[in-house]
């Protein structure tokens, strides 16, 4: 199973257009600091359609490949957040758009964002249910199962009913080799189900939004802590990740996270634990 990490930033990317924090300022002067919105390619499926979806698709084209129009797009969603779904609107030029999402997320997108109503005049939009009690077969011999993470709803869906599958992690399995990867870019609780899925995976790519719990309040971006915003901070998860048998990497870094600086001492602390920070464009073979 071949994974390509398309992006590794939280909402807004690094730099974020309206921010002048050290992370964003550093990214404006040093390309090595720049990160696009967190996304992952597994086979011919892209996980989460971020605002950077067009740029991400371009990185998947082999340099020596002949020019060819992309007619079918396949996307798997972890949640209904704007940062992970706005890119769907940029895919209207596709002849066919396949969206794999939990029923809860599908309802939010079709009712709250009117996604199907807006896109269907342009493309053939097809939905597949992402299940928490069974595998969904993708192309290229890979299957995916949803692992419930939380009932956190997007702000635009605050009136929708609560459900355990608003946010899920994705467990990918290569049917031929048995290789597995768990992708969980956002979680605020290390649940038993999530922990079990991590322990069984050969590769774990998880939420690294904030370094510590007070970071959002200290930097002035929120009155809530990281955990209250639905993100367990790196300080709370790094040692637990170090005890897992598989390769572990952080993704979904916020612009305030010191890890956006490649020379920050926090990188050395993670390296000592055997935990990595994912980079845009990284390829992982399992």
ChimeraX commands (.cxc) that place a marker at each C-alpha (Angstrom):
marker #1 position 0.00,0.00,0.00 radius 0.5
marker #1 position 1.38,3.35,-1.07 radius 0.5
marker #1 position 0.47,6.49,0.87 radius 0.5
marker #1 position 1.28,10.00,-0.27 radius 0.5
marker #1 position 0.89,12.77,2.29 radius 0.5
marker #1 position -0.52,15.67,0.30 radius 0.5
marker #1 position -0.71,18.24,3.08 radius 0.5
marker #1 position -0.08,18.49,6.81 radius 0.5
marker #1 position -1.57,21.78,8.08 radius 0.5
marker #1 position -4.69,22.50,10.10 radius 0.5
marker #1 position -7.35,24.98,8.99 radius 0.5
marker #1 position -5.99,27.96,7.11 radius 0.5
marker #1 position -2.69,26.31,6.19 radius 0.5
marker #1 position 0.74,27.70,6.96 radius 0.5
marker #1 position 0.90,30.61,6.41 radius 0.5
marker #1 position -2.70,31.49,7.14 radius 0.5
marker #1 position -3.82,34.45,5.03 radius 0.5
marker #1 position -4.93,36.68,7.92 radius 0.5
marker #1 position -2.23,35.82,10.46 radius 0.5
marker #1 position 1.15,37.26,11.41 radius 0.5
marker #1 position 2.12,34.81,14.15 radius 0.5
marker #1 position 5.72,33.52,14.23 radius 0.5
marker #1 position 4.72,30.42,12.28 radius 0.5
marker #1 position 2.99,32.33,9.49 radius 0.5
marker #1 position 5.67,35.02,9.36 radius 0.5
marker #1 position 8.34,32.35,9.16 radius 0.5
marker #1 position 6.51,30.58,6.33 radius 0.5
marker #1 position 6.32,33.78,4.31 radius 0.5
marker #1 position 10.08,34.14,4.32 radius 0.5
marker #1 position 11.11,30.46,4.34 radius 0.5
marker #1 position 9.44,27.94,2.00 radius 0.5
marker #1 position 10.49,25.06,4.28 radius 0.5
marker #1 position 7.93,26.24,6.83 radius 0.5
marker #1 position 5.00,26.19,4.38 radius 0.5
marker #1 position 2.30,23.53,4.73 radius 0.5
marker #1 position -0.92,22.95,2.81 radius 0.5
marker #1 position -4.13,21.62,4.38 radius 0.5
marker #1 position -3.89,18.07,5.74 radius 0.5
marker #1 position -4.77,15.42,3.20 radius 0.5
marker #1 position -3.66,11.95,2.14 radius 0.5
marker #1 position -3.73,9.94,-1.08 radius 0.5
marker #1 position -4.36,6.20,-0.81 radius 0.5
marker #1 position -4.41,4.54,-4.20 radius 0.5
marker #1 position -6.65,6.71,-6.36 radius 0.5
marker #1 position -8.64,8.05,-3.40 radius 0.5
marker #1 position -7.93,11.35,-1.69 radius 0.5
marker #1 position -8.72,11.71,2.00 radius 0.5
marker #1 position -10.55,14.99,2.64 radius 0.5
marker #1 position -11.16,17.60,-0.03 radius 0.5
marker #1 position -9.39,20.64,1.34 radius 0.5
marker #1 position -9.20,24.12,-0.20 radius 0.5
marker #1 position -5.85,22.94,-1.65 radius 0.5
marker #1 position -7.41,19.99,-3.53 radius 0.5
marker #1 position -6.46,21.20,-7.01 radius 0.5
marker #1 position -2.84,21.67,-6.04 radius 0.5
marker #1 position -2.84,18.28,-4.32 radius 0.5
marker #1 position -4.17,16.55,-7.42 radius 0.5
marker #1 position -1.40,18.13,-9.49 radius 0.5
marker #1 position 1.26,16.63,-7.22 radius 0.5
marker #1 position -0.11,13.15,-7.99 radius 0.5
marker #1 position 0.61,13.44,-11.72 radius 0.5
marker #1 position 3.84,11.67,-12.76 radius 0.5
marker #1 position 6.23,14.16,-14.32 radius 0.5
marker #1 position 6.69,11.98,-17.41 radius 0.5
marker #1 position 3.01,11.11,-17.86 radius 0.5
marker #1 position 1.30,12.28,-21.06 radius 0.5
marker #1 position -1.30,15.05,-20.64 radius 0.5
marker #1 position -4.63,13.52,-19.71 radius 0.5
marker #1 position -7.85,14.90,-18.33 radius 0.5
marker #1 position -8.92,13.69,-14.89 radius 0.5
marker #1 position -12.52,12.59,-15.36 radius 0.5
marker #1 position -13.26,10.76,-12.08 radius 0.5
marker #1 position -12.46,11.99,-8.58 radius 0.5
marker #1 position -12.79,9.81,-5.51 radius 0.5
marker #1 position -12.75,11.34,-2.02 radius 0.5
marker #1 position -13.03,9.81,1.46 radius 0.5
marker #1 position -14.07,12.15,4.28 radius 0.5
marker #1 position -13.19,11.99,7.98 radius 0.5
marker #1 position -15.78,14.64,8.93 radius 0.5
marker #1 position -17.91,17.50,7.61 radius 0.5
marker #1 position -15.65,20.39,8.65 radius 0.5
marker #1 position -15.20,23.15,6.07 radius 0.5
marker #1 position -11.43,22.65,5.97 radius 0.5
marker #1 position -12.01,19.07,4.81 radius 0.5
marker #1 position -14.95,19.59,2.42 radius 0.5
marker #1 position -14.70,22.98,0.68 radius 0.5
marker #1 position -12.50,21.39,-1.96 radius 0.5
marker #1 position -15.45,19.32,-3.16 radius 0.5
marker #1 position -16.84,22.43,-4.80 radius 0.5
marker #1 position -13.57,22.82,-6.72 radius 0.5
marker #1 position -14.12,19.37,-8.23 radius 0.5
marker #1 position -17.21,20.38,-10.21 radius 0.5
marker #1 position -15.27,19.96,-13.49 radius 0.5
marker #1 position -15.07,16.20,-12.97 radius 0.5
marker #1 position -17.38,14.00,-14.99 radius 0.5
marker #1 position -17.93,11.83,-11.93 radius 0.5
marker #1 position -17.36,12.62,-8.26 radius 0.5
marker #1 position -17.46,9.76,-5.76 radius 0.5
marker #1 position -17.73,10.74,-2.09 radius 0.5
marker #1 position -17.27,8.15,0.66 radius 0.5
marker #1 position -18.61,9.50,3.97 radius 0.5
marker #1 position -20.57,8.44,7.02 radius 0.5
marker #1 position -24.35,8.93,6.73 radius 0.5
marker #1 position -24.14,11.70,9.32 radius 0.5
marker #1 position -21.53,13.62,7.34 radius 0.5
marker #1 position -23.42,13.09,4.09 radius 0.5
marker #1 position -26.58,14.55,5.61 radius 0.5
marker #1 position -24.72,17.60,6.91 radius 0.5
marker #1 position -23.17,18.29,3.53 radius 0.5
marker #1 position -26.36,17.82,1.55 radius 0.5
marker #1 position -28.59,19.74,3.94 radius 0.5
marker #1 position -26.26,22.29,5.52 radius 0.5
marker #1 position -24.00,23.07,2.56 radius 0.5
marker #1 position -26.43,21.94,-0.17 radius 0.5
marker #1 position -23.48,20.17,-1.72 radius 0.5
marker #1 position -25.38,17.69,-3.86 radius 0.5
marker #1 position -27.83,20.34,-5.06 radius 0.5
marker #1 position -25.01,22.69,-6.05 radius 0.5
marker #1 position -22.70,20.14,-7.70 radius 0.5
marker #1 position -25.13,17.79,-9.44 radius 0.5
marker #1 position -25.78,20.18,-12.38 radius 0.5
marker #1 position -22.03,20.03,-13.12 radius 0.5
marker #1 position -20.93,16.49,-12.26 radius 0.5
marker #1 position -22.37,13.07,-11.60 radius 0.5
marker #1 position -22.15,13.00,-7.78 radius 0.5
marker #1 position -22.19,9.53,-6.29 radius 0.5
marker #1 position -22.21,8.77,-2.56 radius 0.5
marker #1 position -20.98,5.68,-0.77 radius 0.5
marker #1 position -21.61,5.07,2.91 radius 0.5
marker #1 position -18.54,4.86,5.12 radius 0.5
marker #1 position -19.38,2.37,7.85 radius 0.5
marker #1 position -18.14,1.86,11.39 radius 0.5
marker #1 position -19.23,-1.80,11.45 radius 0.5
marker #1 position -17.72,-3.06,8.23 radius 0.5
marker #1 position -15.19,-2.52,5.47 radius 0.5
marker #1 position -15.78,-0.49,2.32 radius 0.5
marker #1 position -13.83,-1.69,-0.71 radius 0.5
marker #1 position -11.90,0.99,-2.53 radius 0.5
marker #1 position -10.02,0.56,-5.78 radius 0.5
marker #1 position -6.40,-0.63,-5.97 radius 0.5
marker #1 position -7.11,-3.51,-3.56 radius 0.5
marker #1 position -7.58,-1.30,-0.50 radius 0.5
marker #1 position -10.49,-1.26,1.92 radius 0.5
marker #1 position -11.41,1.26,4.59 radius 0.5
marker #1 position -13.29,1.16,7.85 radius 0.5
marker #1 position -14.38,4.14,9.95 radius 0.5
marker #1 position -13.40,4.29,13.62 radius 0.5
marker #1 position -15.69,6.69,15.55 radius 0.5
marker #1 position -13.75,9.52,17.15 radius 0.5
marker #1 position -16.26,12.08,18.39 radius 0.5
marker #1 position -19.63,13.74,17.94 radius 0.5
marker #1 position -18.10,17.16,17.28 radius 0.5
marker #1 position -20.26,18.99,14.73 radius 0.5
marker #1 position -19.18,21.82,12.43 radius 0.5
marker #1 position -20.53,25.23,13.42 radius 0.5
marker #1 position -22.81,25.34,10.38 radius 0.5
marker #1 position -24.39,22.06,11.53 radius 0.5
marker #1 position -24.93,22.99,15.17 radius 0.5
marker #1 position -28.66,22.27,14.87 radius 0.5
marker #1 position -28.12,18.75,13.54 radius 0.5
marker #1 position -28.65,15.74,15.78 radius 0.5
marker #1 position -25.74,14.37,17.79 radius 0.5
marker #1 position -24.13,11.17,16.52 radius 0.5
marker #1 position -20.93,9.25,17.24 radius 0.5
marker #1 position -19.75,9.35,13.61 radius 0.5
marker #1 position -19.48,13.09,13.07 radius 0.5
marker #1 position -15.70,12.65,13.21 radius 0.5
marker #1 position -14.00,9.35,12.38 radius 0.5
marker #1 position -10.53,7.97,11.91 radius 0.5
marker #1 position -9.89,5.87,8.81 radius 0.5
marker #1 position -8.35,2.40,8.96 radius 0.5
marker #1 position -6.98,1.43,5.55 radius 0.5
marker #1 position -6.07,-2.19,4.81 radius 0.5
marker #1 position -4.28,-3.61,1.78 radius 0.5
marker #1 position -6.16,-6.83,1.07 radius 0.5
marker #1 position -3.19,-8.50,-0.60 radius 0.5
marker #1 position -0.43,-7.78,1.92 radius 0.5
marker #1 position -2.49,-7.14,5.05 radius 0.5
marker #1 position -0.68,-3.82,5.63 radius 0.5
marker #1 position -2.71,-1.27,7.60 radius 0.5
marker #1 position -2.66,2.46,8.19 radius 0.5
marker #1 position -4.73,4.52,10.60 radius 0.5
marker #1 position -5.36,8.15,9.64 radius 0.5
marker #1 position -6.83,10.32,12.41 radius 0.5
marker #1 position -6.17,14.03,11.73 radius 0.5
marker #1 position -8.50,15.23,14.48 radius 0.5
marker #1 position -9.40,13.69,17.85 radius 0.5
marker #1 position -9.91,15.06,21.33 radius 0.5
marker #1 position -10.19,11.78,23.25 radius 0.5
marker #1 position -7.98,8.69,23.09 radius 0.5
marker #1 position -10.85,6.20,23.20 radius 0.5
marker #1 position -10.41,2.44,23.64 radius 0.5
marker #1 position -11.60,1.85,20.06 radius 0.5
marker #1 position -9.13,4.38,18.68 radius 0.5
marker #1 position -6.33,3.00,20.83 radius 0.5
marker #1 position -7.02,-0.54,19.63 radius 0.5
marker #1 position -6.99,0.59,16.00 radius 0.5
marker #1 position -3.68,2.38,16.53 radius 0.5
marker #1 position -2.13,-0.67,18.17 radius 0.5
marker #1 position -3.06,-2.84,15.20 radius 0.5
marker #1 position -1.78,-0.48,12.49 radius 0.5
marker #1 position 1.58,-0.61,10.78 radius 0.5
marker #1 position 1.47,3.14,10.31 radius 0.5
marker #1 position -0.37,5.74,12.40 radius 0.5
marker #1 position -0.83,9.32,11.14 radius 0.5
marker #1 position -2.57,11.41,13.77 radius 0.5
marker #1 position -3.64,14.78,15.11 radius 0.5
marker #1 position -0.76,17.14,15.83 radius 0.5
marker #1 position -2.76,20.36,15.71 radius 0.5
marker #1 position -1.41,21.88,18.91 radius 0.5
marker #1 position 1.77,21.23,20.88 radius 0.5
marker #1 position 0.23,21.82,24.34 radius 0.5
marker #1 position -3.25,22.27,25.74 radius 0.5
marker #1 position -2.93,25.99,26.50 radius 0.5
marker #1 position -1.59,26.91,23.07 radius 0.5
marker #1 position -4.88,28.24,21.63 radius 0.5
marker #1 position -5.49,30.48,24.64 radius 0.5
marker #1 position -1.87,31.56,25.00 radius 0.5
marker #1 position -1.64,32.60,21.35 radius 0.5
marker #1 position -5.02,34.33,21.41 radius 0.5
marker #1 position -6.71,32.28,18.69 radius 0.5
marker #1 position -9.37,30.89,21.03 radius 0.5
marker #1 position -10.72,31.12,24.55 radius 0.5
marker #1 position -10.74,27.32,24.69 radius 0.5
marker #1 position -7.97,24.82,25.30 radius 0.5
marker #1 position -6.78,22.44,22.60 radius 0.5
marker #1 position -8.76,19.57,24.13 radius 0.5
marker #1 position -11.89,21.70,24.35 radius 0.5
marker #1 position -11.47,22.45,20.65 radius 0.5
marker #1 position -11.42,18.70,19.90 radius 0.5
marker #1 position -7.66,18.16,19.58 radius 0.5
marker #1 position -5.48,16.23,22.02 radius 0.5
marker #1 position -2.18,18.12,22.10 radius 0.5
marker #1 position 1.11,16.54,21.11 radius 0.5
marker #1 position 2.39,16.72,24.69 radius 0.5
marker #1 position -0.49,14.45,25.75 radius 0.5
marker #1 position -0.04,11.84,23.02 radius 0.5
marker #1 position 3.66,11.64,22.08 radius 0.5
marker #1 position 4.74,9.12,24.72 radius 0.5
marker #1 position 1.68,6.97,24.09 radius 0.5
marker #1 position 2.48,6.94,20.38 radius 0.5
marker #1 position 6.08,5.96,21.16 radius 0.5
marker #1 position 4.81,2.74,22.73 radius 0.5
marker #1 position 2.90,1.65,19.64 radius 0.5
marker #1 position 4.45,-1.02,17.38 radius 0.5
marker #1 position 3.91,0.87,14.11 radius 0.5
marker #1 position 5.46,3.95,12.56 radius 0.5
marker #1 position 3.84,7.09,14.02 radius 0.5
marker #1 position 3.63,10.55,12.46 radius 0.5
marker #1 position 1.88,13.81,13.32 radius 0.5
marker #1 position -0.15,15.79,10.80 radius 0.5
marker #1 position -2.72,18.64,10.84 radius 0.5
marker #1 position -0.34,21.17,12.45 radius 0.5
marker #1 position -1.81,24.54,13.34 radius 0.5
marker #1 position 0.11,27.67,12.35 radius 0.5
marker #1 position 0.72,28.36,16.07 radius 0.5
marker #1 position 2.38,24.99,16.66 radius 0.5
marker #1 position 6.15,25.36,17.20 radius 0.5
marker #1 position 6.63,22.23,15.05 radius 0.5
marker #1 position 6.06,24.31,11.90 radius 0.5
marker #1 position 9.60,25.57,12.49 radius 0.5
marker #1 position 11.89,22.77,11.23 radius 0.5
marker #1 position 14.56,23.84,13.72 radius 0.5
marker #1 position 12.32,23.98,16.79 radius 0.5
marker #1 position 13.65,21.94,19.75 radius 0.5
marker #1 position 10.32,20.10,19.95 radius 0.5
marker #1 position 11.40,18.09,16.88 radius 0.5
marker #1 position 14.35,16.67,18.82 radius 0.5
marker #1 position 12.07,15.68,21.68 radius 0.5
marker #1 position 9.83,13.74,19.31 radius 0.5
marker #1 position 12.81,12.17,17.55 radius 0.5
marker #1 position 14.04,10.84,20.90 radius 0.5
marker #1 position 10.67,9.12,21.28 radius 0.5
marker #1 position 10.80,7.71,17.76 radius 0.5
marker #1 position 7.82,9.80,16.63 radius 0.5
marker #1 position 7.88,11.80,13.38 radius 0.5
marker #1 position 6.30,14.93,11.97 radius 0.5
marker #1 position 4.83,14.33,8.53 radius 0.5
marker #1 position 5.86,16.58,5.64 radius 0.5
marker #1 position 3.95,17.64,2.56 radius 0.5
marker #1 position 4.79,15.29,-0.30 radius 0.5
marker #1 position 6.10,12.46,1.89 radius 0.5
marker #1 position 5.59,8.96,0.46 radius 0.5
marker #1 position 5.13,5.93,2.73 radius 0.5
marker #1 position 5.27,2.36,1.43 radius 0.5
marker #1 position 3.61,-0.35,3.55 radius 0.5
marker link #1:1,2 radius 0.2
marker link #1:2,3 radius 0.2
marker link #1:3,4 radius 0.2
marker link #1:4,5 radius 0.2
marker link #1:5,6 radius 0.2
marker link #1:6,7 radius 0.2
marker link #1:7,8 radius 0.2
marker link #1:8,9 radius 0.2
marker link #1:9,10 radius 0.2
marker link #1:10,11 radius 0.2
marker link #1:11,12 radius 0.2
marker link #1:12,13 radius 0.2
marker link #1:13,14 radius 0.2
marker link #1:14,15 radius 0.2
marker link #1:15,16 radius 0.2
marker link #1:16,17 radius 0.2
marker link #1:17,18 radius 0.2
marker link #1:18,19 radius 0.2
marker link #1:19,20 radius 0.2
marker link #1:20,21 radius 0.2
marker link #1:21,22 radius 0.2
marker link #1:22,23 radius 0.2
marker link #1:23,24 radius 0.2
marker link #1:24,25 radius 0.2
marker link #1:25,26 radius 0.2
marker link #1:26,27 radius 0.2
marker link #1:27,28 radius 0.2
marker link #1:28,29 radius 0.2
marker link #1:29,30 radius 0.2
marker link #1:30,31 radius 0.2
marker link #1:31,32 radius 0.2
marker link #1:32,33 radius 0.2
marker link #1:33,34 radius 0.2
marker link #1:34,35 radius 0.2
marker link #1:35,36 radius 0.2
marker link #1:36,37 radius 0.2
marker link #1:37,38 radius 0.2
marker link #1:38,39 radius 0.2
marker link #1:39,40 radius 0.2
marker link #1:40,41 radius 0.2
marker link #1:41,42 radius 0.2
marker link #1:42,43 radius 0.2
marker link #1:43,44 radius 0.2
marker link #1:44,45 radius 0.2
marker link #1:45,46 radius 0.2
marker link #1:46,47 radius 0.2
marker link #1:47,48 radius 0.2
marker link #1:48,49 radius 0.2
marker link #1:49,50 radius 0.2
marker link #1:50,51 radius 0.2
marker link #1:51,52 radius 0.2
marker link #1:52,53 radius 0.2
marker link #1:53,54 radius 0.2
marker link #1:54,55 radius 0.2
marker link #1:55,56 radius 0.2
marker link #1:56,57 radius 0.2
marker link #1:57,58 radius 0.2
marker link #1:58,59 radius 0.2
marker link #1:59,60 radius 0.2
marker link #1:60,61 radius 0.2
marker link #1:61,62 radius 0.2
marker link #1:62,63 radius 0.2
marker link #1:63,64 radius 0.2
marker link #1:64,65 radius 0.2
marker link #1:65,66 radius 0.2
marker link #1:66,67 radius 0.2
marker link #1:67,68 radius 0.2
marker link #1:68,69 radius 0.2
marker link #1:69,70 radius 0.2
marker link #1:70,71 radius 0.2
marker link #1:71,72 radius 0.2
marker link #1:72,73 radius 0.2
marker link #1:73,74 radius 0.2
marker link #1:74,75 radius 0.2
marker link #1:75,76 radius 0.2
marker link #1:76,77 radius 0.2
marker link #1:77,78 radius 0.2
marker link #1:78,79 radius 0.2
marker link #1:79,80 radius 0.2
marker link #1:80,81 radius 0.2
marker link #1:81,82 radius 0.2
marker link #1:82,83 radius 0.2
marker link #1:83,84 radius 0.2
marker link #1:84,85 radius 0.2
marker link #1:85,86 radius 0.2
marker link #1:86,87 radius 0.2
marker link #1:87,88 radius 0.2
marker link #1:88,89 radius 0.2
marker link #1:89,90 radius 0.2
marker link #1:90,91 radius 0.2
marker link #1:91,92 radius 0.2
marker link #1:92,93 radius 0.2
marker link #1:93,94 radius 0.2
marker link #1:94,95 radius 0.2
marker link #1:95,96 radius 0.2
marker link #1:96,97 radius 0.2
marker link #1:97,98 radius 0.2
marker link #1:98,99 radius 0.2
marker link #1:99,100 radius 0.2
marker link #1:100,101 radius 0.2
marker link #1:101,102 radius 0.2
marker link #1:102,103 radius 0.2
marker link #1:103,104 radius 0.2
marker link #1:104,105 radius 0.2
marker link #1:105,106 radius 0.2
marker link #1:106,107 radius 0.2
marker link #1:107,108 radius 0.2
marker link #1:108,109 radius 0.2
marker link #1:109,110 radius 0.2
marker link #1:110,111 radius 0.2
marker link #1:111,112 radius 0.2
marker link #1:112,113 radius 0.2
marker link #1:113,114 radius 0.2
marker link #1:114,115 radius 0.2
marker link #1:115,116 radius 0.2
marker link #1:116,117 radius 0.2
marker link #1:117,118 radius 0.2
marker link #1:118,119 radius 0.2
marker link #1:119,120 radius 0.2
marker link #1:120,121 radius 0.2
marker link #1:121,122 radius 0.2
marker link #1:122,123 radius 0.2
marker link #1:123,124 radius 0.2
marker link #1:124,125 radius 0.2
marker link #1:125,126 radius 0.2
marker link #1:126,127 radius 0.2
marker link #1:127,128 radius 0.2
marker link #1:128,129 radius 0.2
marker link #1:129,130 radius 0.2
marker link #1:130,131 radius 0.2
marker link #1:131,132 radius 0.2
marker link #1:132,133 radius 0.2
marker link #1:133,134 radius 0.2
marker link #1:134,135 radius 0.2
marker link #1:135,136 radius 0.2
marker link #1:136,137 radius 0.2
marker link #1:137,138 radius 0.2
marker link #1:138,139 radius 0.2
marker link #1:139,140 radius 0.2
marker link #1:140,141 radius 0.2
marker link #1:141,142 radius 0.2
marker link #1:142,143 radius 0.2
marker link #1:143,144 radius 0.2
marker link #1:144,145 radius 0.2
marker link #1:145,146 radius 0.2
marker link #1:146,147 radius 0.2
marker link #1:147,148 radius 0.2
marker link #1:148,149 radius 0.2
marker link #1:149,150 radius 0.2
marker link #1:150,151 radius 0.2
marker link #1:151,152 radius 0.2
marker link #1:152,153 radius 0.2
marker link #1:153,154 radius 0.2
marker link #1:154,155 radius 0.2
marker link #1:155,156 radius 0.2
marker link #1:156,157 radius 0.2
marker link #1:157,158 radius 0.2
marker link #1:158,159 radius 0.2
marker link #1:159,160 radius 0.2
marker link #1:160,161 radius 0.2
marker link #1:161,162 radius 0.2
marker link #1:162,163 radius 0.2
marker link #1:163,164 radius 0.2
marker link #1:164,165 radius 0.2
marker link #1:165,166 radius 0.2
marker link #1:166,167 radius 0.2
marker link #1:167,168 radius 0.2
marker link #1:168,169 radius 0.2
marker link #1:169,170 radius 0.2
marker link #1:170,171 radius 0.2
marker link #1:171,172 radius 0.2
marker link #1:172,173 radius 0.2
marker link #1:173,174 radius 0.2
marker link #1:174,175 radius 0.2
marker link #1:175,176 radius 0.2
marker link #1:176,177 radius 0.2
marker link #1:177,178 radius 0.2
marker link #1:178,179 radius 0.2
marker link #1:179,180 radius 0.2
marker link #1:180,181 radius 0.2
marker link #1:181,182 radius 0.2
marker link #1:182,183 radius 0.2
marker link #1:183,184 radius 0.2
marker link #1:184,185 radius 0.2
marker link #1:185,186 radius 0.2
marker link #1:186,187 radius 0.2
marker link #1:187,188 radius 0.2
marker link #1:188,189 radius 0.2
marker link #1:189,190 radius 0.2
marker link #1:190,191 radius 0.2
marker link #1:191,192 radius 0.2
marker link #1:192,193 radius 0.2
marker link #1:193,194 radius 0.2
marker link #1:194,195 radius 0.2
marker link #1:195,196 radius 0.2
marker link #1:196,197 radius 0.2
marker link #1:197,198 radius 0.2
marker link #1:198,199 radius 0.2
marker link #1:199,200 radius 0.2
marker link #1:200,201 radius 0.2
marker link #1:201,202 radius 0.2
marker link #1:202,203 radius 0.2
marker link #1:203,204 radius 0.2
marker link #1:204,205 radius 0.2
marker link #1:205,206 radius 0.2
marker link #1:206,207 radius 0.2
marker link #1:207,208 radius 0.2
marker link #1:208,209 radius 0.2
marker link #1:209,210 radius 0.2
marker link #1:210,211 radius 0.2
marker link #1:211,212 radius 0.2
marker link #1:212,213 radius 0.2
marker link #1:213,214 radius 0.2
marker link #1:214,215 radius 0.2
marker link #1:215,216 radius 0.2
marker link #1:216,217 radius 0.2
marker link #1:217,218 radius 0.2
marker link #1:218,219 radius 0.2
marker link #1:219,220 radius 0.2
marker link #1:220,221 radius 0.2
marker link #1:221,222 radius 0.2
marker link #1:222,223 radius 0.2
marker link #1:223,224 radius 0.2
marker link #1:224,225 radius 0.2
marker link #1:225,226 radius 0.2
marker link #1:226,227 radius 0.2
marker link #1:227,228 radius 0.2
marker link #1:228,229 radius 0.2
marker link #1:229,230 radius 0.2
marker link #1:230,231 radius 0.2
marker link #1:231,232 radius 0.2
marker link #1:232,233 radius 0.2
marker link #1:233,234 radius 0.2
marker link #1:234,235 radius 0.2
marker link #1:235,236 radius 0.2
marker link #1:236,237 radius 0.2
marker link #1:237,238 radius 0.2
marker link #1:238,239 radius 0.2
marker link #1:239,240 radius 0.2
marker link #1:240,241 radius 0.2
marker link #1:241,242 radius 0.2
marker link #1:242,243 radius 0.2
marker link #1:243,244 radius 0.2
marker link #1:244,245 radius 0.2
marker link #1:245,246 radius 0.2
marker link #1:246,247 radius 0.2
marker link #1:247,248 radius 0.2
marker link #1:248,249 radius 0.2
marker link #1:249,250 radius 0.2
marker link #1:250,251 radius 0.2
marker link #1:251,252 radius 0.2
marker link #1:252,253 radius 0.2
marker link #1:253,254 radius 0.2
marker link #1:254,255 radius 0.2
marker link #1:255,256 radius 0.2
marker link #1:256,257 radius 0.2
marker link #1:257,258 radius 0.2
marker link #1:258,259 radius 0.2
marker link #1:259,260 radius 0.2
marker link #1:260,261 radius 0.2
marker link #1:261,262 radius 0.2
marker link #1:262,263 radius 0.2
marker link #1:263,264 radius 0.2
marker link #1:264,265 radius 0.2
marker link #1:265,266 radius 0.2
marker link #1:266,267 radius 0.2
marker link #1:267,268 radius 0.2
marker link #1:268,269 radius 0.2
marker link #1:269,270 radius 0.2
marker link #1:270,271 radius 0.2
marker link #1:271,272 radius 0.2
marker link #1:272,273 radius 0.2
marker link #1:273,274 radius 0.2
marker link #1:274,275 radius 0.2
marker link #1:275,276 radius 0.2
marker link #1:276,277 radius 0.2
marker link #1:277,278 radius 0.2
marker link #1:278,279 radius 0.2
marker link #1:279,280 radius 0.2
marker link #1:280,281 radius 0.2
marker link #1:281,282 radius 0.2
marker link #1:282,283 radius 0.2
marker link #1:283,284 radius 0.2
marker link #1:284,285 radius 0.2
marker link #1:285,286 radius 0.2
view
